[in-house]
Amino acid sequence: MSVVERKVGYFMDYGSQNTEKTIEIVRNRIRRGDVKTVVVASTSGETGVKFAKALKDVASVIAVSYEEMKPMYKRQITEFGGKALEKAHLPLHSKGMDDVRKSFYTLGQGFKVAVEVILIAADKGEVNLYGDVIGVGGTGKGADTAVIARATPTKEIFSEEENKKLEIREIIAMPLKKKWWK
């Protein structure tokens, strides 16, 4: 029997107060050497700056926003070697994706977001397709969730080809308490 045991960071509560610890947990996971790309949700760009700065020497960082980032944060992301993607579509909010989105929400708002930013980066061709990447999301603001998943474009989530469909490989960090949006 083959087994891999990994340390997971579980936060007692969700929210931005977990951002720095999430960065630390992601940085420690990157040190294993098998995953070198981090896709992080960052509406204003602030969280993207924190990740780009902390990981500048160890990983490629792509910060994703569905809005326009604040110019100062966008500039800092690129100065630290990261990439900023703005005005991104939200594939899990598209027609026919309600059940998928709701399923991810059972693991938390940040979990849904962490997966969605990976889909966005794959859809835009910003990551190596079908390779493993770290996705980071948060509940409302900041970062409280990190996962490793296959970088799959949205159209391939449920592909007939096993090596193309979305797979969540690891949960690195997430809050135990969830927030349910109305």
N, C-alpha and C positions, 0 to 999 in steps of 0.2 A: 504494500500500500504506500502510495506517495502522498505526502501532505506538505503544505507550505503554511507556516504560521507567521502572521504579520501583526504588527502593532497597529491599532486603529485609535484615533483620537475621537472620543465621544464627549461632546459638550453638554453640560446639564441644561443649558438654555440656548436658544437661537439668538442670532444677532451680530452686529458689527463688533461687539467687544471681543469676539473670537478671531478677528482678522489676523492679528499678529501671531497667535498660536497656530492658525491655519497655515500661514506662511512658513513657520518653523517646521510643521509636520510635512508640508509639501517639499521643502528643501531637504529634509532628512530622507524622504522617500526617493528623491532624485539621486541622492548619493549612491544608491544601489547600481546606477548606471544604465538601466534598461529603458528608461523613459526620460526624454530630454526636451519635451515640448509641453508647455503649460498654457492652456486657454482659460482666461479668467473673465468673468462678467464684471463690467465696470461702467455703469451708466454715465457718471460724470467724468470718469477717468481716474479718480482718486485711488481707488483700490488697484487699478492697473499700474499706477505709478509705484505703489508699495511693492507689488509683486515684481515688476521690472527691475526695481532697485535692488531688492533682496536676492533676486535670482540671476542678476546680470552676468555673472561669471560661470553659471552652472546649467542654465537652460534657456531655450527660446521662449519668450513670453508674447502671447497675443492677447490683447485686451479687446473685449467685444462690448459694444453698446448698441442698444436699439434706438438711441437718440444721438444727438451731436454731443461729443465730449467737450468739456471746457478746454479752450485752446491751450492754456497753461499746462494742464494735465496731459493732453495729447502730445505736446512738445516734450515734456519730461519722459513720457513712456518711450518715445523714440530716442531721446538722449541716452537713456539707460539700455538701449539696444533692443527694445521691444517694438511691437507693431500694434497700431491702433486701428480697429475696424469700427466704423461708425454707421449709424442708420441701418443696422442689420435687420433683416426680416426675422420674425420669430416663428420658426417652422412648427413648433408644437402648439401654436395658436392658429394654425391654418385649418381650413375645412377638413373634416374627417379625422382630426387628431385629438379630439376631446378626450376619448378614453385613454389614449396613450399619455397625454398630459396629466390627467387625473390619477393614473396609476403611478407616475413618478412622484406626484404630490404626496402619496402615502409615505414616501421616504423623506419628505420635506420639501419646502419651497426651494431651498438651496440645491437640493438634489436634482430637481427638474431643471433648474437654471444651469447647473454644471453640465448636464447632458446636452442641453440645448445649445450652449456656446460651442461645444464640440461639433455638433451638427452644422452650426453656422460656419465655423472655420473650415469644415470639410466641404460644404456647399460652395464656399468662395475659393477653394483650392489653396488655402493658406497652410494646410498641414499635409503630411504624407498620408494619402488615403490608405485606410485599412491598417495603419500602424497604431500602436498604443500611444495615447496622450493623456495628460492629466487635465481634467476639467474642474474649474472652481466656480462656485456660486455662493450666493448668500440669501438670507431671509430678509428681504427689505433693503438692507444696506450692508456694505462690507462683505466679508467672506466667512462662512461657517461650515462649508461643505467642500470636500474634494474627492474626486473619483478618478479611477483610471478606466478608460474605455477605448474601444476600437474607433478610430476616426472614420466614421461612416457618413456619407451624404444622406440627407433626409430621404431621398427617393429609394435608398437601399436599406432602410431600417429593418424591413422584413424581407429582405432579398431571399430568393430561392437558393442563392449561392452562399453556403455556410461561411466562407471566408470574407464575405462582404457585409453581412447583417450586423446591426449594432449589438455589441456585447459589453456589458459592464464587467470589467475584470476585477476591480478592487474598490472597496470603499476605504478611503484614507482617513477622512474626518467627516463627522456630521453631528448635528445636535440631536439629543434624545427627545427633547420637547419640540413639538411642531407648531407652526402657526397656520391656521386655516383661514384663507381669504374668503370673503363673502362675495 
